[in-house]
Amino acid sequence: MPRGGYREGAGAPKGNLNALHHGRNSAQLRALLLLLNSPHVRALIKRLLEQQERRKRRAREDAAVFVWLKHFSAESLSPTTGLPPLTSRQTQLFAEAVITLLEEDQARARNAR
């Protein structure tokens, strides 16, 4: 019998994953559940989640540093009120970014001579 009934072409198209998304009788879902019972796969998923959390944390740090850099790139240096406080890690990132910019400016000035 063809995939969805007796008539030719009946049923979902080949490769349709609706059963995976909506049904409990899916072969893919059963295979996935078997995989998830593996301690090795669980450890891998845990490592991937931790890695994602580190990336999110780094993105938040970078965003705060970006706000500070944007503030100080303005023509006039206004007070720092309203800027988010920086953690020690963010302060380090800010200092590294400023040093990098200063080094690039010095290199440009040397090349201009």
C-alpha positions in Angstrom: 0.0 0.0 0.0 1.4 3.5 -0.9 2.1 6.0 1.8 -1.3 7.4 2.8 -4.0 5.3 1.4 -5.0 3.0 -1.5 -5.1 5.6 -4.3 -2.0 6.5 -6.2 -0.4 9.7 -4.8 -2.4 9.6 -1.6 -1.0 10.8 1.7 1.6 13.3 2.6 4.5 14.0 0.3 7.7 12.0 0.7 9.9 13.7 3.4 7.0 15.4 5.1 7.8 15.6 8.8 4.3 16.5 10.1 4.2 13.2 12.0 7.5 14.1 13.8 6.0 17.5 14.8 2.5 16.4 15.6 2.4 12.6 16.2 3.6 10.1 18.7 3.8 7.3 16.1 6.7 8.8 14.2 9.7 6.6 13.4 11.9 9.7 13.6 10.6 10.5 17.1 11.2 7.0 18.3 14.7 7.1 17.0 15.2 10.5 18.7 14.0 9.2 22.0 16.4 6.3 21.8 19.3 8.7 21.1 18.3 10.9 24.0 18.5 8.0 26.4 22.2 7.7 25.6 24.4 9.2 28.3 26.9 10.3 25.7 24.3 12.2 23.8 23.0 13.8 27.0 26.5 14.9 27.9 26.9 16.4 24.4 23.6 18.3 24.7 24.7 19.6 28.1 28.0 20.8 26.7 26.2 22.5 23.8 23.8 24.3 26.2 26.7 25.5 28.3 28.5 26.7 25.2 25.4 28.6 24.1 25.1 30.2 27.6 28.8 31.3 27.4 28.1 32.9 24.0 25.1 34.7 25.3 27.0 36.0 28.4 29.8 37.2 26.1 27.3 39.0 23.8 25.9 40.8 26.8 29.4 41.9 27.9 30.2 43.0 24.4 27.0 45.0 24.2 27.8 46.9 27.4 31.3 47.6 26.1 29.9 48.8 22.8 27.6 51.3 24.6 30.7 52.7 26.4 32.7 52.9 23.2 29.9 54.6 21.4 29.6 57.1 24.2 33.3 58.0 24.1 33.5 58.2 20.3 31.3 61.3 20.4 33.0 64.6 19.7 32.3 65.9 23.2 33.0 63.8 26.3 29.8 64.1 28.4 29.5 62.7 31.9 29.1 59.0 32.2 25.8 59.1 33.9 23.3 56.8 32.3 25.9 54.4 31.1 25.6 50.8 32.4 28.2 49.9 35.1 30.9 47.6 33.8 32.0 44.4 35.5 35.7 43.7 35.8 35.5 41.5 32.6 33.7 44.3 30.8 36.3 46.8 31.9 39.0 44.6 30.6 37.2 44.3 27.2 36.7 48.1 27.1 40.4 48.7 27.8 41.4 46.2 25.2 39.1 47.8 22.6 40.5 51.3 23.4 44.1 50.0 23.2 43.4 48.4 19.8 41.9 51.6 18.5 44.9 53.6 19.7 47.3 51.2 18.1 45.4 51.3 14.8 45.5 55.2 14.9 49.2 55.1 15.6 49.8 52.7 12.7 47.7 54.9 10.4 49.7 58.0 11.5 53.0 56.2 10.8 51.8 55.0 7.4 50.6 58.6 6.5 54.1 60.0 7.0 
